Amino acid sequence: MTAPDVPDFDAVIAAAGRISGHVLHTPMMRSDRFDTRVGAQVFFKCENLQRVGAFKFRGAYNAISRLSDDQRRRGVV
């Protein structure tokens, strides 16, 4: 089994450009109660507020946006 390709900085910037305007800017939130319980300051990225309720929308939209016209015509499951 091989490790998945890790995107470099330029790939991340390119993906951000592709999804810009199509994903919601979700907030970072904290919980004093949680921080106290774990003894550290923890930030939650609230991707559950994304259109489909998950962070996966970002990756899925990015992947679909990179498909060729022929690949799109064949569909995505």
Distance bins in CASP14 RR format, pairs under 12 A and 6 or more apart:
PFRMAT RR
TARGET T0000
AUTHOR 0000-0000-0000
RMODE 2
METHOD distances of the structure
MODEL  1
5 11 0 0 0 0 1 0 0 0 0 0 0
6 12 0 0 0 0 0 1 0 0 0 0 0
7 13 0 0 0 0 1 0 0 0 0 0 0
7 14 0 0 0 0 1 0 0 0 0 0 0
7 15 1 0 0 1 0 0 0 0 0 0 0
7 16 0 0 0 0 0 1 0 0 0 0 0
7 59 0 0 0 0 0 1 0 0 0 0 0
7 62 0 0 0 0 0 1 0 0 0 0 0
8 14 0 0 0 0 1 0 0 0 0 0 0
8 15 0 0 0 0 0 1 0 0 0 0 0
9 15 0 0 0 0 0 1 0 0 0 0 0
9 16 0 0 0 0 0 1 0 0 0 0 0
10 16 0 0 0 0 0 1 0 0 0 0 0
10 17 0 0 0 0 0 1 0 0 0 0 0
11 17 0 0 0 0 0 1 0 0 0 0 0
11 18 0 0 0 0 0 1 0 0 0 0 0
11 62 0 0 0 0 1 0 0 0 0 0 0
11 66 0 0 0 0 0 1 0 0 0 0 0
12 18 0 0 0 0 0 1 0 0 0 0 0
12 19 0 0 0 0 0 1 0 0 0 0 0
12 58 0 0 0 0 0 1 0 0 0 0 0
12 59 0 0 0 0 0 1 0 0 0 0 0
12 62 0 0 0 0 0 1 0 0 0 0 0
13 19 0 0 0 0 0 1 0 0 0 0 0
13 20 0 0 0 0 0 1 0 0 0 0 0
13 62 0 0 0 0 0 1 0 0 0 0 0
14 20 0 0 0 0 0 1 0 0 0 0 0
14 62 0 0 0 0 1 0 0 0 0 0 0
14 65 0 0 0 0 0 1 0 0 0 0 0
14 66 0 0 0 0 1 0 0 0 0 0 0
15 22 0 0 0 0 0 1 0 0 0 0 0
15 23 0 0 0 0 0 1 0 0 0 0 0
15 58 1 0 0 1 0 0 0 0 0 0 0
15 59 1 0 0 1 0 0 0 0 0 0 0
15 60 0 0 0 0 0 1 0 0 0 0 0
15 61 0 0 0 0 1 0 0 0 0 0 0
15 62 1 0 1 0 0 0 0 0 0 0 0
15 63 0 0 0 0 1 0 0 0 0 0 0
15 64 0 0 0 0 0 1 0 0 0 0 0
15 65 0 0 0 0 1 0 0 0 0 0 0
15 66 0 0 0 0 1 0 0 0 0 0 0
16 22 0 0 0 0 0 1 0 0 0 0 0
16 23 0 0 0 0 1 0 0 0 0 0 0
16 25 0 0 0 0 0 1 0 0 0 0 0
16 58 0 0 0 0 1 0 0 0 0 0 0
16 59 0 0 0 0 0 1 0 0 0 0 0
16 61 0 0 0 0 0 1 0 0 0 0 0
16 62 0 0 0 0 1 0 0 0 0 0 0
16 65 0 0 0 0 0 1 0 0 0 0 0
17 23 0 0 0 0 0 1 0 0 0 0 0
17 58 0 0 0 0 0 1 0 0 0 0 0
17 61 0 0 0 0 0 1 0 0 0 0 0
17 62 0 0 0 0 1 0 0 0 0 0 0
17 65 0 0 0 0 1 0 0 0 0 0 0
17 66 0 0 0 0 0 1 0 0 0 0 0
18 58 0 0 0 0 1 0 0 0 0 0 0
18 59 0 0 0 0 1 0 0 0 0 0 0
18 60 0 0 0 0 0 1 0 0 0 0 0
18 61 1 0 0 1 0 0 0 0 0 0 0
18 62 1 0 1 0 0 0 0 0 0 0 0
18 63 0 0 0 0 1 0 0 0 0 0 0
18 64 0 0 0 0 1 0 0 0 0 0 0
18 65 1 0 1 0 0 0 0 0 0 0 0
18 66 1 0 0 1 0 0 0 0 0 0 0
18 67 0 0 0 0 0 1 0 0 0 0 0
19 25 0 0 0 0 0 1 0 0 0 0 0
19 50 0 0 0 0 0 1 0 0 0 0 0
19 51 0 0 0 0 0 1 0 0 0 0 0
19 55 0 0 0 0 0 1 0 0 0 0 0
19 57 0 0 0 0 1 0 0 0 0 0 0
19 58 1 0 1 0 0 0 0 0 0 0 0
19 59 1 0 0 1 0 0 0 0 0 0 0
19 60 0 0 0 0 1 0 0 0 0 0 0
19 61 1 0 1 0 0 0 0 0 0 0 0
19 62 1 0 1 0 0 0 0 0 0 0 0
19 63 0 0 0 0 0 1 0 0 0 0 0
19 64 0 0 0 0 0 1 0 0 0 0 0
19 65 1 0 0 1 0 0 0 0 0 0 0
19 66 0 0 0 0 0 1 0 0 0 0 0
20 58 0 0 0 0 0 1 0 0 0 0 0
20 61 0 0 0 0 0 1 0 0 0 0 0
20 62 0 0 0 0 0 1 0 0 0 0 0
20 65 0 0 0 0 0 1 0 0 0 0 0
21 51 0 0 0 0 0 1 0 0 0 0 0
21 58 0 0 0 0 0 1 0 0 0 0 0
21 61 0 0 0 0 1 0 0 0 0 0 0
21 65 0 0 0 0 0 1 0 0 0 0 0
22 50 0 0 0 0 0 1 0 0 0 0 0
22 51 0 0 0 0 1 0 0 0 0 0 0
22 52 0 0 0 0 0 1 0 0 0 0 0
22 57 0 0 0 0 1 0 0 0 0 0 0
22 58 0 0 0 0 1 0 0 0 0 0 0
22 59 0 0 0 0 0 1 0 0 0 0 0
22 60 0 0 0 0 0 1 0 0 0 0 0
22 61 1 0 1 0 0 0 0 0 0 0 0
22 62 0 0 0 0 1 0 0 0 0 0 0
22 64 0 0 0 0 0 1 0 0 0 0 0
22 65 0 0 0 0 1 0 0 0 0 0 0
23 47 0 0 0 0 1 0 0 0 0 0 0
23 49 0 0 0 0 0 1 0 0 0 0 0
23 50 1 0 0 1 0 0 0 0 0 0 0
23 51 1 0 0 1 0 0 0 0 0 0 0
23 52 0 0 0 0 1 0 0 0 0 0 0
23 53 0 0 0 0 0 1 0 0 0 0 0
23 54 0 0 0 0 0 1 0 0 0 0 0
23 55 0 0 0 0 1 0 0 0 0 0 0
23 56 0 0 0 0 0 1 0 0 0 0 0
23 57 1 0 0 1 0 0 0 0 0 0 0
23 58 1 0 1 0 0 0 0 0 0 0 0
23 59 0 0 0 0 1 0 0 0 0 0 0
23 60 0 0 0 0 0 1 0 0 0 0 0
23 61 1 0 0 1 0 0 0 0 0 0 0
23 62 0 0 0 0 1 0 0 0 0 0 0
23 65 0 0 0 0 0 1 0 0 0 0 0
24 45 0 0 0 0 0 1 0 0 0 0 0
24 46 0 0 0 0 1 0 0 0 0 0 0
24 47 0 0 0 0 1 0 0 0 0 0 0
24 48 0 0 0 0 0 1 0 0 0 0 0
24 49 1 0 0 1 0 0 0 0 0 0 0
24 50 1 0 1 0 0 0 0 0 0 0 0
24 51 1 0 0 1 0 0 0 0 0 0 0
24 52 0 0 0 0 0 1 0 0 0 0 0
24 53 0 0 0 0 1 0 0 0 0 0 0
24 54 0 0 0 0 0 1 0 0 0 0 0
24 55 0 0 0 0 0 1 0 0 0 0 0
24 57 0 0 0 0 1 0 0 0 0 0 0
24 58 0 0 0 0 1 0 0 0 0 0 0
24 61 0 0 0 0 0 1 0 0 0 0 0
25 45 0 0 0 0 0 1 0 0 0 0 0
25 46 0 0 0 0 0 1 0 0 0 0 0
25 47 0 0 0 0 0 1 0 0 0 0 0
25 49 0 0 0 0 1 0 0 0 0 0 0
25 50 0 0 0 0 1 0 0 0 0 0 0
25 51 0 0 0 0 0 1 0 0 0 0 0
25 58 0 0 0 0 0 1 0 0 0 0 0
26 43 0 0 0 0 0 1 0 0 0 0 0
26 44 0 0 0 0 1 0 0 0 0 0 0
26 45 1 0 0 1 0 0 0 0 0 0 0
26 46 1 0 1 0 0 0 0 0 0 0 0
26 47 1 0 1 0 0 0 0 0 0 0 0
26 48 0 0 0 0 1 0 0 0 0 0 0
26 49 1 0 1 0 0 0 0 0 0 0 0
26 50 1 0 1 0 0 0 0 0 0 0 0
26 51 0 0 0 0 0 1 0 0 0 0 0
26 52 0 0 0 0 0 1 0 0 0 0 0
26 53 0 0 0 0 1 0 0 0 0 0 0
26 54 0 0 0 0 0 1 0 0 0 0 0
26 55 0 0 0 0 1 0 0 0 0 0 0
26 57 0 0 0 0 0 1 0 0 0 0 0
26 58 0 0 0 0 1 0 0 0 0 0 0
27 43 0 0 0 0 1 0 0 0 0 0 0
27 44 0 0 0 0 1 0 0 0 0 0 0
27 45 0 0 0 0 1 0 0 0 0 0 0
27 46 1 0 1 0 0 0 0 0 0 0 0
27 47 0 0 0 0 1 0 0 0 0 0 0
27 48 0 0 0 0 0 1 0 0 0 0 0
27 49 1 0 0 1 0 0 0 0 0 0 0
27 50 0 0 0 0 0 1 0 0 0 0 0
28 41 0 0 0 0 0 1 0 0 0 0 0
28 42 0 0 0 0 0 1 0 0 0 0 0
28 43 1 0 1 0 0 0 0 0 0 0 0
28 44 1 0 0 1 0 0 0 0 0 0 0
28 45 1 0 1 0 0 0 0 0 0 0 0
28 46 1 0 0 1 0 0 0 0 0 0 0
28 47 0 0 0 0 0 1 0 0 0 0 0
28 49 0 0 0 0 0 1 0 0 0 0 0
29 35 0 0 0 0 0 1 0 0 0 0 0
29 41 0 0 0 0 0 1 0 0 0 0 0
29 42 0 0 0 0 1 0 0 0 0 0 0
29 43 1 0 0 1 0 0 0 0 0 0 0
29 44 1 0 1 0 0 0 0 0 0 0 0
29 45 0 0 0 0 1 0 0 0 0 0 0
29 46 1 0 1 0 0 0 0 0 0 0 0
29 47 0 0 0 0 0 1 0 0 0 0 0
29 48 0 0 0 0 0 1 0 0 0 0 0
29 49 0 0 0 0 1 0 0 0 0 0 0
30 36 0 0 0 0 0 1 0 0 0 0 0
30 38 0 0 0 0 0 1 0 0 0 0 0
30 40 0 0 0 0 0 1 0 0 0 0 0
30 41 1 0 0 1 0 0 0 0 0 0 0
30 42 1 0 0 1 0 0 0 0 0 0 0
30 43 1 0 1 0 0 0 0 0 0 0 0
30 44 1 0 0 1 0 0 0 0 0 0 0
30 45 0 0 0 0 0 1 0 0 0 0 0
30 46 0 0 0 0 0 1 0 0 0 0 0
31 37 0 0 0 0 1 0 0 0 0 0 0
31 38 0 0 0 0 1 0 0 0 0 0 0
31 39 0 0 0 0 0 1 0 0 0 0 0
31 40 0 0 0 0 0 1 0 0 0 0 0
31 41 0 0 0 0 1 0 0 0 0 0 0
31 42 1 0 0 1 0 0 0 0 0 0 0
31 43 0 0 0 0 1 0 0 0 0 0 0
31 44 1 0 0 1 0 0 0 0 0 0 0
31 46 0 0 0 0 0 1 0 0 0 0 0
32 38 0 0 0 0 0 1 0 0 0 0 0
32 39 0 0 0 0 0 1 0 0 0 0 0
32 41 0 0 0 0 1 0 0 0 0 0 0
32 42 0 0 0 0 0 1 0 0 0 0 0
33 39 0 0 0 0 0 1 0 0 0 0 0
33 42 0 0 0 0 0 1 0 0 0 0 0
34 40 0 0 0 0 1 0 0 0 0 0 0
34 41 0 0 0 0 1 0 0 0 0 0 0
34 42 1 0 1 0 0 0 0 0 0 0 0
34 43 0 0 0 0 0 1 0 0 0 0 0
34 44 0 0 0 0 1 0 0 0 0 0 0
35 41 1 0 1 0 0 0 0 0 0 0 0
35 42 1 0 1 0 0 0 0 0 0 0 0
35 43 0 0 0 0 1 0 0 0 0 0 0
35 44 0 0 0 0 0 1 0 0 0 0 0
36 42 0 0 0 0 0 1 0 0 0 0 0
44 55 0 0 0 0 0 1 0 0 0 0 0
45 54 0 0 0 0 0 1 0 0 0 0 0
45 55 1 0 0 1 0 0 0 0 0 0 0
45 58 0 0 0 0 0 1 0 0 0 0 0
46 53 0 0 0 0 1 0 0 0 0 0 0
46 54 0 0 0 0 0 1 0 0 0 0 0
46 55 0 0 0 0 1 0 0 0 0 0 0
47 53 1 0 0 1 0 0 0 0 0 0 0
47 54 1 0 0 1 0 0 0 0 0 0 0
47 55 1 1 0 0 0 0 0 0 0 0 0
47 56 0 0 0 0 1 0 0 0 0 0 0
47 57 0 0 0 0 1 0 0 0 0 0 0
47 58 1 0 0 1 0 0 0 0 0 0 0
47 59 0 0 0 0 0 1 0 0 0 0 0
48 54 1 0 0 1 0 0 0 0 0 0 0
48 55 0 0 0 0 1 0 0 0 0 0 0
48 56 0 0 0 0 0 1 0 0 0 0 0
48 57 0 0 0 0 0 1 0 0 0 0 0
49 55 0 0 0 0 0 1 0 0 0 0 0
49 57 0 0 0 0 0 1 0 0 0 0 0
50 56 0 0 0 0 1 0 0 0 0 0 0
50 57 1 0 1 0 0 0 0 0 0 0 0
50 58 1 0 0 1 0 0 0 0 0 0 0
50 59 0 0 0 0 0 1 0 0 0 0 0
50 60 0 0 0 0 0 1 0 0 0 0 0
50 61 0 0 0 0 0 1 0 0 0 0 0
51 57 1 0 1 0 0 0 0 0 0 0 0
51 58 0 0 0 0 0 1 0 0 0 0 0
51 60 0 0 0 0 0 1 0 0 0 0 0
51 61 0 0 0 0 1 0 0 0 0 0 0
52 58 0 0 0 0 0 1 0 0 0 0 0
52 59 0 0 0 0 0 1 0 0 0 0 0
52 60 0 0 0 0 1 0 0 0 0 0 0
52 61 0 0 0 0 1 0 0 0 0 0 0
53 60 0 0 0 0 0 1 0 0 0 0 0
54 60 0 0 0 0 1 0 0 0 0 0 0
54 61 0 0 0 0 0 1 0 0 0 0 0
55 61 0 0 0 0 0 1 0 0 0 0 0
55 62 0 0 0 0 0 1 0 0 0 0 0
56 62 0 0 0 0 0 1 0 0 0 0 0
56 63 0 0 0 0 0 1 0 0 0 0 0
56 64 0 0 0 0 0 1 0 0 0 0 0
57 63 0 0 0 0 0 1 0 0 0 0 0
57 64 0 0 0 0 0 1 0 0 0 0 0
57 65 0 0 0 0 0 1 0 0 0 0 0
58 64 0 0 0 0 0 1 0 0 0 0 0
58 65 0 0 0 0 0 1 0 0 0 0 0
59 65 0 0 0 0 1 0 0 0 0 0 0
59 66 0 0 0 0 0 1 0 0 0 0 0
60 66 0 0 0 0 0 1 0 0 0 0 0
60 67 0 0 0 0 0 1 0 0 0 0 0
60 76 0 0 0 0 1 0 0 0 0 0 0
60 77 0 0 0 0 0 1 0 0 0 0 0
61 67 0 0 0 0 0 1 0 0 0 0 0
61 76 0 0 0 0 0 1 0 0 0 0 0
63 71 0 0 0 0 0 1 0 0 0 0 0
63 72 0 0 0 0 0 1 0 0 0 0 0
63 76 0 0 0 0 1 0 0 0 0 0 0
64 71 0 0 0 0 1 0 0 0 0 0 0
64 72 1 0 0 1 0 0 0 0 0 0 0
64 75 0 0 0 0 1 0 0 0 0 0 0
64 76 1 0 1 0 0 0 0 0 0 0 0
64 77 0 0 0 0 0 1 0 0 0 0 0
65 71 0 0 0 0 0 1 0 0 0 0 0
65 72 0 0 0 0 1 0 0 0 0 0 0
65 76 0 0 0 0 0 1 0 0 0 0 0
66 72 0 0 0 0 0 1 0 0 0 0 0
66 76 0 0 0 0 0 1 0 0 0 0 0
67 73 0 0 0 0 1 0 0 0 0 0 0
67 74 0 0 0 0 1 0 0 0 0 0 0
67 75 0 0 0 0 1 0 0 0 0 0 0
67 76 1 0 0 1 0 0 0 0 0 0 0
68 74 0 0 0 0 1 0 0 0 0 0 0
68 75 0 0 0 0 0 1 0 0 0 0 0
69 75 0 0 0 0 0 1 0 0 0 0 0
END
